[in-house]
Amino acid sequence: MPTTTQTLRMVFRSQGGTSMTISLDNPRTDLTAAEIEAVMDTIIAKNMFSTNGGDLASKYDVKVIDKTTNDLYDPA
């Protein structure tokens, strides 16, 4: 039986130009772009993460990824 999962992927750019991704499984289905951007702004403003490329400096990308898995064999 197919199972579907969702992952919220937030991508940031660091001061050094590298990217850093934060992925969260099973985000709320009614989550809005404005809510996500507000969280990303807070993460940047509070300097919550540091990377090899320096502190996070900007938002780069946001995606909600749907993944469907079809399990074709169950050895049970």
Backbone torsions as a table, in degrees:
resi	resn	phi	psi	omega
1	MET	NA	131.3	-178.5
2	PRO	-68.2	141.6	173.0
3	THR	-120.7	141.6	-179.5
4	THR	-118.8	133.9	176.7
5	THR	-127.0	158.3	176.3
6	GLN	-124.7	147.3	176.3
7	THR	-133.4	129.9	173.2
8	LEU	-89.7	124.6	-179.2
9	ARG	-118.9	115.1	178.2
10	MET	-107.9	124.7	-177.7
11	VAL	-114.4	131.2	179.6
12	PHE	-116.8	158.2	169.9
13	ARG	-108.2	139.7	178.0
14	SER	-91.2	172.2	177.5
15	GLN	-59.2	-31.5	-179.3
16	GLY	-85.6	1.2	177.3
17	GLY	90.6	0.3	177.5
18	THR	-84.1	164.8	178.9
19	SER	-109.7	152.4	176.3
20	MET	-135.8	134.5	-177.3
21	THR	-114.3	136.0	171.1
22	ILE	-114.9	124.0	-179.7
23	SER	-115.4	134.6	178.5
24	LEU	-126.5	127.9	179.5
25	ASP	-80.0	146.3	173.3
26	ASN	53.3	59.6	176.8
27	PRO	-67.4	160.5	176.1
28	ARG	-56.1	142.5	-179.4
29	THR	-72.3	-22.1	-179.4
30	ASP	-99.9	15.6	179.8
31	LEU	-64.4	133.3	-178.3
32	THR	-104.1	160.0	177.1
33	ALA	-60.2	-38.3	-179.7
34	ALA	-63.0	-39.9	178.4
35	GLU	-65.2	-42.9	-179.5
36	ILE	-64.7	-45.3	179.7
37	GLU	-62.2	-37.5	177.9
38	ALA	-63.0	-42.0	177.8
39	VAL	-64.2	-43.0	179.8
40	MET	-63.2	-41.0	177.3
41	ASP	-61.1	-40.6	178.6
42	THR	-64.8	-43.0	178.8
43	ILE	-59.0	-43.0	179.7
44	ILE	-68.7	-47.6	-175.9
45	ALA	-63.5	-37.5	-178.6
46	LYS	-88.6	1.6	177.3
47	ASN	51.2	51.3	-173.8
48	MET	-72.8	-26.2	-177.6
49	PHE	-131.8	146.3	173.2
50	SER	-124.4	143.8	-178.9
51	THR	-122.0	174.4	175.2
52	ASN	-61.3	-24.6	178.8
53	GLY	-89.2	7.5	-179.4
54	GLY	102.4	-169.6	-179.6
55	ASP	-68.2	156.8	176.7
56	LEU	-70.4	135.1	-173.6
57	ALA	-116.4	-28.0	-175.9
58	SER	-158.0	161.3	173.3
59	LYS	-80.4	141.4	-179.4
60	TYR	-119.1	-42.4	-176.1
61	ASP	-161.6	152.3	173.6
62	VAL	-139.9	133.8	177.7
63	LYS	-142.8	146.7	165.7
64	VAL	-109.1	119.6	-175.1
65	ILE	-104.4	124.1	174.7
66	ASP	-95.4	132.4	179.8
67	LYS	-130.2	124.9	176.7
68	THR	-109.8	128.9	179.8
69	THR	-114.9	127.2	175.5
70	ASN	-106.8	107.3	178.2
71	ASP	-82.8	109.4	-173.9
72	LEU	-92.1	-9.9	-178.7
73	TYR	-147.2	130.1	177.2
74	ASP	-124.4	110.3	-174.6
75	PRO	-71.9	1.1	-176.4
76	ALA	-64.4	NA	NA
